Amino acid sequence: MDEITIGSWDHSPSLPIPLDILFDIIQHLPIQSVLALRQASKSFYAITRLRSLWALLLRTLVHEQNIPIPYFDGKSLDFLSALELERLTCCALALRSNWTNPDPDAKREVDFYKPTEPDSRIIFMEFLPGRGNRWLISVTMTAQPRKYVIQCWDVAVLQPVCIAELTHMEGPYGGIVINDDPSSPAIIAMQSALTEILTIDFEEDDPESAFVPLNAIDGIREIHLLSGNTLVTRRPENGGEVSIWDISDQPCEKIQLVNPSLLQNDRCQAMHLCDDYMVIVRQQTVELYSTIPRPNIIAMPGAPISYPLAQHTFQWPTETVNMSKQVSWPAARSHRPSPINIVVRFGSIYPWPVNMLHHFVLNPNPAYFPGRETSLYNLPYLVQPSPVQTIGSPVRLFAPSSVALGRYGTVLWLDSHTEDWAGPSDCGQRLAGRILTATGGFPTSQHGSHDSMVFRVRDDDQWNKVAVDEESGRIAVGYVNGSITLFEYS
């Protein structure tokens, strides 16, 4: 189809522009103008139906701009038709236009899960990556009696439904982490008196049987990251080492990450694991480690020990840290590390955090050689984060707040800012966001953000958690009474 149309176009006496030059022009037009060309003539109609054109537009207008594609879920572009490529391009650009509007328009809003027990509150929410972009994990805590309910929700249906539920009442509870690798059967790690690795049977009719244990590790520890078959934990004591576990068959500790220079304030805030290295942001330091196990210099029992290859110390202790590797088309094309966005709210000497969010970028090291072993002489990142911007985000004393950071650069936050819509007040909340840009180390380098988006406001302080799925255009907010609201923007 493409070859026949291209040939007829190139020999058309009325429109003698070569097709490659026309494509160069079209890719700089707004998508609405491309679609409007179909009304101009039969030749333009044929051209705007070409698969090669839509493959070009999807690459230049979407992929190269690091824009998520709704419901793409890793499909192969080689097997998609011209119509399918056109729909993906139009949907991605329409979502991005709405998403980055100062006042985004929610296409759907639905409330669900209102617990009957008093003193229930949402303490964790996160969308499962991949898997069709349809699952939300939430944890509800009830004070009396103390219990924790972990639930998986299907949010792709008209009214979200719980397809998996696990109630934890016995012994301590140390939270959960979600696997960032959607191809792994291990979906969740939960910490109680032991570390449990769980999967979800999405076809199970009984929600209470849908969480399926895979294996477990004895002992109480902090769990921080789950990626494929790798689990990262930390001993809860000050100075406690960070351990990397292989959980594939029989869980085993592969390596310990130890920083002897830390005397206090060494609580882990965020982590990033990739290939043979790991970035750890603690309460006041950023550290980069090699994760290749090597024998200890002095023979000792236990796993090999790795010490920081480089570290940086913040001027102030952090209250909260969100970290995510930025999706970067130039980095993927050149097989180099992508920039890492870090959003920090620093602490203060007062009983409330600083009323600003700070955006830092961990930039790739220009001297890094991909494929070579990470070492002191081949570091993937410049370990000192580059300060990019500050975002005003006031939080009143004892008011709830939350931050979510997506891999396409969307940062969302809940705060107490009310001056723009209600004047100074002792209650009220704002759900706001920005698109952070961090393509450092490449010719198109730019740092900063788009203007802020205000997704929703309310005149009380009922929100306490937020989760974001950029690829499907969904935001979930949790309430201090245990309810959840889902907003869809695609």
CORLINCOR-V343953 format. One record per backbone hydrogen bond with DSSP energy under -0.5 kcal/mol. CO is the residue of the C=O (numbers start at 1). NH is the residue of the N-H. E is the energy in kcal/mol with one decimal. If there is no record, write none. Layout:
co:nh:e
CO:NH:E
CO:NH:E
This chain:
co:nh:e
1:5:-2.1
2:6:-2.8
3:7:-2.3
4:8:-2.1
5:9:-2.4
6:10:-2.8
7:11:-1.3
9:12:-1.7
18:22:-2.1
19:23:-2.5
20:24:-1.8
21:25:-1.7
22:26:-2.9
23:27:-2.2
25:28:-1.5
26:29:-2.1
30:33:-0.8
30:34:-1.7
31:35:-2.0
32:36:-1.7
33:37:-1.3
35:38:-1.1
36:39:-1.7
37:40:-1.9
37:41:-0.7
41:45:-2.1
42:46:-2.4
43:47:-2.5
44:48:-2.4
46:49:-1.3
47:50:-1.7
50:54:-1.6
51:55:-2.3
52:56:-1.7
53:57:-2.6
54:58:-2.4
55:59:-1.6
56:60:-2.9
57:61:-2.7
57:62:-0.6
58:62:-0.9
58:63:-2.5
59:64:-3.1
62:65:-0.6
62:67:-2.2
63:66:-1.9
68:70:-0.6
69:72:-1.7
72:75:-1.2
75:77:-0.6
76:79:-1.2
77:80:-1.4
81:85:-2.4
82:86:-2.4
83:87:-2.4
84:88:-2.3
85:89:-2.3
86:90:-2.7
87:91:-2.6
88:92:-2.4
89:93:-2.2
90:94:-2.4
91:95:-2.4
92:96:-2.2
93:97:-2.2
94:98:-2.1
95:99:-3.4
96:100:-2.1
98:101:-1.1
101:104:-0.7
102:454:-2.5
104:106:-0.7
108:488:-2.6
110:486:-2.8
112:484:-2.1
113:115:-0.6
119:143:-1.7
121:141:-2.9
124:139:-2.2
126:137:-3.0
130:133:-2.0
131:134:-0.5
134:155:-2.5
134:156:-0.6
135:128:-2.2
136:153:-3.0
137:126:-2.2
138:151:-2.8
139:123:-2.7
139:124:-1.1
140:149:-2.6
141:121:-2.0
142:147:-1.8
147:142:-2.5
148:150:-0.6
148:168:-3.4
149:140:-2.3
149:151:-0.5
150:166:-2.7
151:138:-2.4
152:163:-2.6
152:164:-1.2
153:136:-1.9
153:155:-0.9
154:161:-1.3
158:160:-0.5
161:154:-2.9
161:163:-0.5
164:152:-2.4
166:150:-3.3
166:168:-0.5
167:169:-0.5
168:148:-2.4
175:191:-2.6
177:189:-2.1
178:226:-0.5
180:182:-0.7
181:184:-1.6
185:187:-0.7
187:179:-2.6
188:198:-3.2
189:177:-1.9
190:192:-0.6
190:196:-3.1
191:174:-3.7
193:219:-0.8
194:192:-2.4
194:196:-0.7
195:217:-2.4
196:190:-2.7
196:198:-0.5
197:214:-3.3
197:215:-1.0
198:187:-2.1
198:188:-2.2
199:212:-2.5
200:202:-1.1
201:204:-1.4
205:207:-0.7
206:209:-2.0
207:165:-2.4
207:210:-1.2
210:201:-2.8
210:212:-0.7
211:213:-0.5
212:199:-2.7
215:197:-2.9
217:195:-3.1
222:234:-2.3
225:232:-2.8
226:180:-2.1
227:230:-2.0
229:247:-2.7
230:227:-2.9
231:245:-3.3
232:224:-2.6
232:225:-1.4
233:243:-2.7
234:222:-3.2
237:240:-2.2
241:235:-1.9
242:257:-3.6
243:233:-2.6
243:245:-0.5
244:254:-2.9
244:255:-1.2
245:231:-2.0
245:247:-0.6
246:252:-2.0
249:251:-0.7
252:246:-2.9
252:254:-0.6
254:304:-0.7
255:244:-2.6
256:258:-0.6
256:306:-3.1
257:242:-2.3
258:260:-0.5
258:308:-0.5
259:262:-1.5
261:263:-0.6
267:283:-0.9
270:281:-2.9
272:279:-2.9
274:277:-2.4
276:291:-2.2
277:274:-2.3
278:289:-2.7
279:272:-2.4
280:282:-0.6
280:287:-2.9
281:269:-3.1
281:270:-1.8
283:318:-3.1
284:314:-2.8
285:282:-3.0
286:312:-2.5
287:280:-2.5
288:309:-3.1
288:310:-1.1
289:278:-2.1
291:293:-0.7
297:299:-0.6
304:256:-2.8
306:258:-2.5
310:288:-2.3
312:286:-2.9
317:347:-2.4
320:345:-2.3
322:343:-3.0
324:341:-2.5
328:332:-2.4
329:333:-2.4
330:334:-1.9
331:335:-0.7
331:336:-2.2
332:335:-0.6
339:326:-2.9
339:341:-0.5
340:362:-2.9
341:324:-2.2
342:344:-0.5
342:360:-3.3
343:322:-2.4
344:346:-0.5
344:358:-3.1
345:319:-3.0
345:320:-1.8
346:354:-2.1
354:356:-1.0
355:393:-1.8
357:359:-0.5
357:391:-3.0
358:344:-2.8
358:360:-0.6
359:388:-3.1
359:389:-1.3
360:342:-2.7
361:363:-0.9
361:386:-3.1
362:340:-1.9
363:382:-2.6
364:366:-0.6
365:368:-2.0
368:370:-0.7
369:372:-1.7
375:378:-1.4
378:375:-0.9
380:365:-2.3
381:383:-0.8
383:385:-0.7
385:387:-0.6
386:361:-2.0
389:359:-2.9
391:357:-2.8
394:416:-3.3
396:399:-2.1
402:414:-2.6
404:412:-3.0
406:409:-1.4
407:327:-3.2
409:411:-0.5
409:436:-3.4
410:406:-3.1
411:434:-1.9
412:404:-2.4
413:432:-2.3
414:402:-0.9
415:430:-1.8
418:421:-1.4
418:422:-3.0
418:423:-1.0
429:458:-2.0
430:415:-1.7
430:432:-0.7
431:455:-2.1
431:456:-1.5
432:413:-2.5
433:453:-3.4
434:411:-2.6
434:436:-0.7
435:450:-1.8
437:448:-1.3
439:442:-1.1
442:445:-2.0
446:439:-1.3
448:437:-2.1
453:433:-2.4
453:455:-0.7
456:431:-3.1
458:429:-2.3
462:480:-2.5
465:478:-2.5
467:476:-2.3
469:473:-1.0
469:474:-2.2
473:489:-2.8
474:469:-2.7
475:487:-3.2
476:467:-2.5
477:485:-2.3
478:464:-2.7
478:465:-1.3
479:122:-2.1
479:482:-1.5
483:479:-2.2
484:112:-2.8
485:477:-2.4
486:110:-2.1
487:475:-2.4
488:107:-2.4
488:108:-1.5
